[in-house]
Amino acid sequence: MTSRLVEYASSSSSSSSSSESVTDAPSSGGLPRALRDLYTVEPGRPPDPGFHNGRVRSVEGVRGLWPTHLSIEVLEYIQVDVGGGWHPLTQDDFGLGTRPLHISLTTTPLMVPTHLTTPLAHALAAAVAMHTQFQIKVPGDVVGLENDERTRTFLAVVVDGGKGLEELQRDVSRVVEGVVGGAVFGSAHIHHISIGWRAGGTAWDEEEGTTFVVTPKDRRALSKIKIDVAEVVLKIGNRITRLPLRGTLDPVHRTLD
């Protein structure tokens, strides 16, 4: 018998005898016991920040509303030494591998009602397809940016997408505001790649401003990064759709209906 990766604990003692405990289940492909224990889901348990390194969900899940995010995927590996205490965003929560970084084109979280998810997806696909491919550069500036709730500070690498990114953001904002309503970003938004985070608001000396000191070596490494933008990634719930820009020769398969 093959054990499941995600095991759901019994909600009553009467059903416990018929439910297989994750700790008693046979190993699946040599999966470490600690990881199997990590995936045990207790019914009705409230969110536990301790399970996520102190992170707190800014918006609780509501039936009929879907967390939505549009971004540019960044596959380059980016690392900057500005001191300790940061949780790297390049590594998954379990320390088992790396995950891609991104440049956000919509605020997080953007909650979209079910009946608007399809119109929004189609409108964004049409808008993105009007733009030609462009390139994003990384000047080398690293700043600290707080989330709206001031519960986390992000270590962010500033990017320069020129006219291409500016025009793409303008049209994405127009579509989201027209379909869902509300502003996508404030006027002071800085396009960036978040590479790390730590709990709490700004933790640096306010007199020194919001810019971190980057070593010449790191700055040179950052300045060599060039990000070719051929598509944007739309995530609605757990569904991911890749929207190609105009002129993409071999677009990745799309999941748009």
Buried (B, 14 or more C-beta within 10 A) or exposed (E): EEBEEEBEBBEEEEEEEEEBEBEEBEEEEEBEEEEBEEBEEEEEEEEEEEEEEBBEEEEEEEEEBBBBBBBBBBEEEBEBEBEEEBBBBBEEEEEEEEEEBBBBBBBEBBEBEEEBBEBBBBBBBEBBBEBEBBEBBBEBBBBBBBBEEEBBBBBBBBBEBEEBBEBBBEBBBEBBEEBBEEEBBEEEBEBBBBBBBBBEEEEBEEEEEBEBEBEEEBBEBBEEBEBEBBBBBBBBEEEEBBBBBEEBEEBEEBEEE
